[in-house]
């Protein structure tokens, strides 16, 4: 059984791990910590919740020299919430170091002039923040980032999606040539690859595939909104069974406003989180949610990737996300640390294709409906399709005559012959289908090595 002792960290790192109650490294930590410790540049592809924050913080902070009054590690995150999460983990580690390792968090919406004044007196050892604010401070000649030995780009795909890659590019262009660069991302989109090639020469690439796309402790329920008032349906779901803490996800800020306003009108105390809410207000709301002052949170996908709320018992997808990666991130907010969780997805007939794509990822939905104020099992939405498939099996022109004859009154012996013929034909069709699937699988496997 592996443990963090195998990495031979400094004493203060081991103390920090004990304080966190961490005993065994996760898969991404086991694979990448030794590589990062050796100073190699890395592209790490892993899902949210895989332990990647400590994968880079532990080996990098292990190398920090507190005696030097200079920036040694620079970390960017695409949202204030993500930057704050990394900052909280970093200061938890830093507090065990003697002498002190100075960690700062620079994000938009905070007092830039005050930050500039502080930087004139002293440079931090570890800088964490959003790309825009870090670049601003570098442009002001206040943040002396050119001394950094390591640069971490966390959630690179989200950085790209939110339009911050240009700022990250400018930051990277001002850092030393001999730089250890670590890029972590849930996915590696094509548009990200030119940036990676520009700054990373022969990086170690590690793709940690999740053993299960979502936790086995999560129940996935599917509810049709056809002919129903969606807001009313969400209210019913929130008030059935007294959930502990629920996040309702919507695709747009406008939809978040609509849902939260409706729920407030019904007398529920609701927190909402989206990009138009000021940083100070978001921080206050997040603190209240963590203190369990709110039982219901309505949010955009920023919250799926950007914040970590403990104790979420239920997630409700008010609509299917346009980017199916976000489905995994949303659902992953519940069922954490081995606890049970429930994810409820509302869908309309127009969402059939997207739901099928989610099912192809290996997610099994339990169809549900609200009846007499209770959630009950309902029919499988694919039942008609399944019937059609079994019907299609008898649509072979060579069998039509046999099937028609079978419906008539015929001799028992001849009836058996028809059944055998149909059975043999179906077996042959399945054999051909399996052969085709094997060929397709071999071809896709071959292409993946190119």
N, C-alpha and C positions, 0 to 999 in steps of 0.2 A: 504494500500500500504506500503510495507516494505521499510526501509531506513537503512543506515549504523549507524544511531543513536542508533538503538536497541542493538548494540554490546557493547556500552559504552566504546569505545576506549579512549585513552588519547588524549588530545587536539591536539598534534602535528600530530597524525594520521588523525584526522578529517580535519585539515588544508591541509594536503597532498591530501586527497580525494577531497576536494573543489578545490584545484589547478588543479587536473586532470579532474574535471568536472564530477566525479562519484557521482551519487545520490542514485541509487538503486542497491543492490547486485544482482549478477547473481544467478542462482539456486544452483550451486556448492558452492558459497560463503555463501548463506543463510543456507545451510545444514551443512557445515563443519567448518565455522569460530567459532561458539559456542563450538564445540567439541574440536578444536585445542586450543581455549582460555583456556579450562579446563585442558590442558596438556595431552590429550589422544593421543595415537599413531593412525595413520590413513592410510588406503589404499584408495586413491581416484582415481576412474577410470572415466575419462571424456575426451572428444574430445578437440583437439586444438581449441583455441578461446572461451573456456567456462569460462575464468576468473580465472583459477586455480593459476596463479602466485600470484595474490593478495590474494587468498584464504589462502596461507601459509605466505606470507610476512606480511600482516596486523596484524594478531594475534601474530605472533612470535616477530616482531619488537616492538610491543606494550609492550612486557615483558622485552626487553633489558634494562639493567642497565648501562648507560653511565659512571657511576663513577668507574666501575670495569675495570681494564686494562687487559681484557682477552677475548678469543674467546667465544661467547655465542651461535651463530647460524652457522651451517655449511651446505652449499647447493652445491650439485653437479649437473651438467648438461652434457649430452654426447657430445656436440659440443661447440666450441668457440662462435659461433653466439648465441646459446641459453643462454650460461652463460652470455654473454654481455647484452642480453635482460633483464635477471633477475637483473643483476647489475644496469642497467639504471633505472629500476623501484625501486630498493632498495635505490639508492642514491636520487631519487626524494622524497621518504618518509623521508629519514634520514636528509635531509637539513632543515626540519622543527623542528628537535629535538634540545633542549637546555638542558644540554650540548650536544655536537655533538656525533652522533653515527657513528663510523668509519666503512666503508664498503670497502672491497677490492675484486678485481677480479683476480684470478690466473688461467691462461690458458696456454696451450702449445704455443710455438713459440714466447714467450716474454722472457725478460732478467731475468733468474732465479737467478743469483748471486746478481743482484740489489734488487730483492724481498727478498732474504735471509738477506741482509744487513739491509733493512728496518725493517724486522721482529725482528731483534736483538734489535732494539731501542723501538719498540712498537708493540703490538699485536692488530689486528682489532677486533671489536665486531661481525661483520658479515662477513663470508668468503663465497665467491661464486666462483666456478671454475670448470674446467674439472677434472675428477678423477685422471688422470695421474699426472698432475702438483701438485694437492693438496697432493697426496701421496708422491711425490718427496720431497716436502717441509716438510712434517712430518718426512720422513726418515732422512732428514738433521738436524732434531731436531730444525728447525727454526720456524715452525708453531706448536704452543702448542694447539692442538685441543681437548685435553683431558678434557678441562673445559667446553665444549659445553653442553648446556641443550637440544638442538634440532638438529636433523640431517634430512635434506630433500634430497631425491633422486628424482629429476625431470626427466620426460620422461624415466621411468625405462625400458620399452620395447625397446626403442631406445638404451639405455645404454647396454642392453643385445645384441642387434643386432650388435652393433659396437664393441663388444668385451671388454667393460670396466667394466663388472660386477665383475671381479676378483679384480680390484683395489678398487671398491666401497666396496667389502667384506672386504678387508684389512683395509680400513679406518674405517668401522663400528666396526671392531674387536678391535680397539684401543680407542674407545669412552666409556664413562661411562656406567655402567650397567643400571642405572636409567636414561634412555635417551628417550626423546620424538622423535619418528621416524615417518616421514611423507613420504610416497611413492606415487608419482603421475604417472599415466601411461594411455595411450589411450587404451591399451589392457593388459591383464595379461596372458602372455604365460606360458605354463607348466614349461619351464626351469627356470622361474623366481620364481616359488613357493617355492623351497627349500631355497632360500635366504630369502624370506619373513618369512618363518617358523623359520629360524635360529635366526633372530633378533627381531621378533615382536610377542609379546604374547597378544592374544586377542585384536587385533587392531579393530578399528571401520572401517568397509568396506562400502564404499558408491559408487555405480555405477550410475553416472548421464547419463541417456540415452538421446541423443539429440532428441528434439521434431521433428526436420527434419534432415535427415542425411546430407543434405547440405542446404544452405540458399535458401529460396523460390525466392530470387531476381536473382538467377543464371539461365541462359539459358544453357542447355546442348546440344551441337550439335555433330553429329557423321558423319564423312567423310571417305569414303572408299578410300584406297590407291591403290587398285587393278589396275595394268597397268599404274600407275603414278610414276613420279619421286618425292619421298618423300620430298627431300630438296627443290625442285622447288615449291611443294605444300605449304610448310611452308612459303616460301618467298611470295607467292601469298596471303596467309592468313594475313600475317603481313602488307601487303601494300594495302589491301582492306579496305576501310572505315575509315582509319586513327585512329587506336586504341590509347588510352591514354598511357597505359603502359602494356606490354605483358611479361609474363614469359612462355618460352618454356621448357617443362620438357622432359628429356630423361633418359633412364635406366642406361646408363654407361657413364663414363668420356670420353671414346673414341667417343661415339656418340655425346656428347656435343661439343667436339672439331670439329667433322665433320660438324655439323649444323652451329656452330658459324663461322667457316672458310668459308663455302659456302655463308652465309649471308653477311659476310664482303666483299667477292668477288663481291657481287651484289651491293655494295656501302652502306650497312646499318651499322650504328654504334651500335655494339653489345657488351654487357657485358656477361662474362661467369663465372659461379661459380661451382666449384667441389672440391673434396678433394685434388687434386694434386696442387692446386694453393696455394701459400704461405699465411700464416695468414695475413701478412702485406698487400699483394696485395688484398686479399679478403676484408679486412677492408676498403681499399681505394675504391674498386669497389662498395661496399655496400653504402659508403658515397656518391659516385657519382650517384648511382641509386636513393637514397633518395633525392638528389638535382636535380633530373630529367635531369641529363646529358645524361642518356641513356633511350631510349624508349623501347628497346628490351633486355631481359635477357634470356640466355640459361643456364639451371642448371640441376644438378642431384637431386635426392630426398632429399639430405641433406638440400637443400633450402626449400623443402616442409615442413619439420618439424623444420629446424634449423634457419630460418630467417623470419623476418616479414617485408614485403615491403608494404607500404601504397599506396593506389590509383591504385591497379592493376585492369585494366578494362577487360583484357582477359588472359586466361590460355590456352595453347595449349599442349596437350599430344602428343608428337611426336610418342610415342608408348604406348601401354597399359602397366602399371607397372606390374611386376611379382608378387608383393605383393599388393593385391587389397586394403588394408588399405591405401596405399599410394595414391590411386586414390582420396579418400576423402580428404586427406591432401593437395594434389595438387590443386584440384578444390576449396578447402576452402581458397585459397590465394586471390580469387576474390569475389565480392559480399559481402564485409564486411561492417559492420555498416549500414546496410540497403540500401547500394548502389547497383545499377545494375551491373551484371557481366556476362561474357560469357566464358564458358569452351568448348573448341573444342577438341574432341578426334579423332585421326587418327587410323584407324584399317585395318587390312588385313584379308583375309578369315581364317587364322590360329588363329585369336583373337576372333572368334565367341563365344567360350565357356566362355572366360573371360568377354566379353561384356554382355553375358546373366547373369553371376553371379552379375555383377554390377547392372543390371536391377532388379535382385531379391532383392537388397538392397533398392529398392523403387525409383531408379533414372530413369527418363524418358528421352530418347534421341529423339532429332529431327533430322531426316536424312537430310543432306545437301550435295550439290555439287557445284563446281565452274563452271559456264556457262557464256561464253562471258564476263569474268572479273567480274562477280557478284556471290555472294552466294545465291543460290536458294534452295527451298525445293525439295526433291527428294523422290523416293519410299521407303517404309518401307522394310528393308532388310529381315524381317520375313514374307513378303507377301506370299512367296511360302509355307512356313511352315504352315501358317494359312489356305491356300487353301488345303494343304494335310490333316490338321486336320478335315476340313469339309468333305473332301473326305473319310477319315477314318470312319466318322460317318456312312457312307453307306456301310462299308466293312463287317458288321455283316453277317455271312453266312445265317442266317434266313431271311435276307432282300434282298439278291442278286436276288432271283427269282422274288420278288415283284418289285424291281427296273427295272429288265429286262422287265417285263411285262408292267411297267409304260411307257417304251419307245415306246411300240407298240401302235397301234390304238386299243383302248378298249372302252367299254361302260362307259359313264360319271359316273354312280353310282359306278361301280367297281373301277374307278380311285380314287374316294374319299376314298373308303375303304383302298386302298393301301396307300394313303397319311396319313390317320389316323394311320395305322399300323406302318408306318415309324416314325411318330411323337411320338406315344406311346413308341416305342422301344428307341428312342433317349432320351425321358424323363426318362425312367427307367435307362438308362446308366448314365445320369447326376445325378440321385438320388443315385446310387451306388457309383459314384465318390465322391459326397459330403459327404456321410457316411464315406468313407475311409479317406477323408481329416480330418473330425472331429475326428476320432479315432487316426490318426497320431498326430494331434495337442494335444489331451488329453495326449497321451503317452509321447510326448516331454516335455509337461508342468510338468507331473509327474516326469520325469527324472531330470528336472531342480531343483527340490526340494531335490533330493537325496544328 
